[in-house]
């Protein structure tokens, strides 16, 4: 009897010790030391391992999305090397946007240009961006024509919000609001509170007969929405609509978070692509954490979602800093392998980390 009691006691002691160790390890994930260490590791690895799919990739949204994360790393760590990296990248294009005048993907670099401009105040940094949007405003088309795919809501709208803040000219906000909400009316499903990637998905079903909603596509939208809200004046007539959009999409993605804390490429059908996907998951983590930090999302309700997402994301950061399970460039839920890495995934991770850092300070 004594031996049984001793064994039971030893087992309970081990269980308590293991539980305490696991809790401490989880707590460490949310420490400022861990977050900044991970940010530097991921940012450094991606800077040293640029993804060269083709020559066009130097100009397009994939690298531009990463540099939004590079700037977040600088703002969080105050390490000048990240600011210098962003300036060098911007100077390599002479602070110009890419060649496709109307295409939102080619406007995404303007986010980094404008963020650097707020620090350096050199007009050349935003001259081409301003000229581009001045011309677009004069030749405006509906949002559903120029921003016909949901990814566009990350690429161009935050540039316009930042441009209005930098110049004080509200015409950029008027154009932003008109374009954004026309695209919303075109692509938003009010039953699921999610965005279709584009009109070709209106009637597409998953193998299980469910609607097809792409994780990264909706991550782009939520990420773009919070990046608009960062600079949109609270007295703007459309401010509350962006807040409501963030809240309704947050409620939708909360319900479909997987047990490992991440989201699957096909949001309503886990079995269509039964793998984790880190780029969409990181954008969701970023947007939800920003919402908590800014009093738009209830902390009690969404903090567990964020904690699970952050823990899940860090499961797939290698010791060197490579973010794994990033779905390759595409336009729909598609196959992912653990070795897949893309720069926009790392950018999204860095944005999420920057908001987790602010949350940890609170």
Residue pairs with C-beta under 8 A, 6 or more apart in sequence:
26 307
26 311
28 34
29 310
29 311
29 314
30 307
30 310
30 356
30 359
30 360
31 360
32 357
32 360
32 361
35 76
35 353
35 356
35 357
35 360
36 76
36 77
36 357
38 314
38 317
38 321
38 353
39 72
39 73
39 76
39 77
39 350
39 353
39 354
39 357
40 73
40 77
40 79
41 317
41 320
41 321
42 317
42 321
42 322
42 323
42 346
42 349
42 350
42 353
43 69
43 70
43 73
43 82
43 321
43 346
43 350
44 321
45 320
45 321
45 322
45 346
46 66
46 321
46 323
46 343
46 346
47 70
47 85
49 322
49 341
50 63
50 343
51 57
51 62
51 63
51 341
51 342
51 343
53 62
53 329
57 63
59 93
59 98
59 99
59 106
59 109
60 98
60 105
60 106
60 108
61 105
61 106
61 108
61 151
61 155
61 344
62 329
62 342
62 343
62 344
63 89
63 343
64 108
64 109
64 111
64 112
64 155
65 108
65 154
65 343
65 344
65 347
65 348
66 343
66 344
66 346
66 347
67 86
67 89
67 109
67 111
67 112
67 347
68 111
68 112
68 115
68 227
68 347
68 351
69 346
69 347
69 348
69 349
69 350
69 351
69 354
70 82
70 85
70 86
70 89
70 112
70 347
70 350
71 82
71 83
71 86
71 112
71 115
71 116
72 350
72 351
72 353
72 354
73 79
73 82
73 350
73 353
73 354
74 80
74 82
74 83
74 86
75 354
76 353
76 354
76 357
83 116
83 119
86 112
86 115
86 116
87 116
89 112
90 109
90 112
90 113
90 116
90 125
93 109
94 128
95 113
95 124
95 125
95 126
95 127
95 128
95 129
96 128
97 106
97 107
97 109
97 110
97 128
97 129
97 132
98 105
98 106
98 109
99 106
100 106
101 132
101 135
101 136
102 136
102 141
102 146
104 146
104 147
104 151
104 152
104 155
104 156
105 151
105 152
105 155
107 129
107 132
107 133
107 155
107 156
107 159
108 154
108 155
108 156
108 159
110 126
110 129
110 132
110 159
110 162
110 163
111 158
111 159
111 162
111 227
113 125
113 126
113 129
114 125
114 126
114 129
114 159
114 162
114 163
114 166
115 162
116 125
117 125
117 126
117 166
118 162
118 166
126 163
126 166
129 159
129 163
130 163
130 167
133 159
133 160
133 163
133 172
133 175
136 146
136 175
137 171
137 172
137 175
140 175
140 178
140 179
142 179
142 182
143 178
143 179
143 180
143 181
143 182
143 183
143 184
143 186
144 182
144 183
144 185
144 186
144 187
146 152
146 179
147 153
147 156
147 179
147 180
147 182
147 183
148 183
148 186
148 198
148 199
149 187
149 197
149 198
149 217
149 331
150 183
150 187
150 195
150 196
150 197
150 198
150 217
150 218
150 220
150 221
151 197
151 216
151 217
151 220
152 183
153 180
153 183
153 195
153 220
153 221
153 224
153 225
154 220
154 221
154 223
154 224
154 227
155 220
155 224
156 179
157 176
157 179
157 180
157 224
157 227
157 228
158 224
158 227
158 228
158 230
158 231
160 172
160 173
160 175
160 176
161 172
161 173
161 176
161 227
161 228
161 230
161 231
161 232
162 231
163 169
163 172
164 170
164 171
164 172
164 173
164 176
164 231
165 231
173 232
173 233
173 236
176 228
177 236
177 237
177 238
180 228
180 238
181 238
181 241
184 245
186 199
187 195
187 196
187 197
187 198
187 199
188 194
188 195
188 196
189 195
189 196
189 211
189 213
192 211
192 213
192 252
192 268
193 248
193 249
193 251
193 252
194 213
194 218
194 249
194 252
194 267
195 213
195 217
195 218
195 221
196 202
196 212
196 213
196 217
197 212
197 213
197 214
197 217
197 331
197 332
198 331
201 212
201 213
201 214
201 332
204 211
204 212
205 211
205 212
206 212
206 266
206 268
206 269
206 272
206 333
207 269
207 271
207 272
208 269
208 271
208 272
210 268
210 269
211 268
212 266
212 268
212 269
212 332
212 333
213 266
213 267
213 268
214 265
214 266
214 267
214 280
214 331
214 332
214 333
215 263
215 264
215 265
215 266
215 267
215 277
215 279
215 280
215 281
215 284
215 327
215 333
216 265
216 277
216 279
216 280
216 283
216 327
217 280
217 331
218 249
218 253
218 267
218 280
218 284
219 279
219 280
219 281
219 282
219 283
219 284
219 287
219 348
220 283
221 249
222 246
222 249
222 250
222 253
222 283
222 284
222 286
222 287
222 288
223 283
223 286
223 287
223 348
223 351
225 242
225 245
225 246
225 249
225 287
226 246
226 286
226 287
226 290
226 291
228 242
229 239
229 242
229 243
229 246
229 290
229 294
229 296
230 290
232 238
232 239
232 242
233 239
243 296
246 287
246 291
246 296
246 297
247 291
247 296
247 297
249 287
250 287
250 288
250 291
250 297
250 302
253 263
253 267
253 284
253 288
254 288
254 301
254 302
254 305
256 263
256 267
256 268
257 263
257 305
257 308
257 309
258 264
258 270
258 276
260 276
260 308
260 312
260 315
261 281
261 307
261 308
261 309
261 310
261 311
261 312
261 313
262 276
262 277
262 278
262 281
262 309
262 312
262 313
262 325
263 276
263 277
263 280
263 281
263 284
264 270
264 272
264 273
264 274
264 275
264 276
264 277
264 333
265 272
265 273
265 275
265 277
265 280
265 327
265 333
265 334
265 336
266 272
266 273
266 333
272 333
273 333
273 334
273 335
273 336
275 325
275 335
275 336
275 337
276 312
276 316
276 325
276 336
277 325
277 326
277 327
277 336
278 313
278 316
278 323
278 324
278 325
278 326
278 345
278 348
278 349
279 326
279 327
279 342
279 344
279 345
279 348
280 327
281 309
281 312
281 313
282 309
282 313
282 323
282 345
282 348
282 349
282 351
282 352
283 348
283 351
283 352
284 309
285 306
285 309
285 310
285 313
285 352
285 356
286 348
286 351
286 352
286 354
286 355
288 297
288 302
288 305
288 306
288 309
289 306
289 352
289 355
289 356
289 358
289 359
290 355
291 297
291 302
292 298
292 299
292 302
292 303
292 306
292 359
293 355
293 358
293 359
293 362
306 356
306 359
309 352
310 352
310 356
313 323
313 349
313 352
316 323
316 324
316 325
316 338
317 323
317 324
317 349
318 324
322 341
323 341
323 345
323 346
323 349
324 338
324 339
324 340
324 341
325 336
325 337
325 338
325 340
326 336
326 340
326 341
326 342
326 344
326 345
326 346
327 334
327 336
327 340
327 342
328 334
328 336
328 340
328 342
329 342
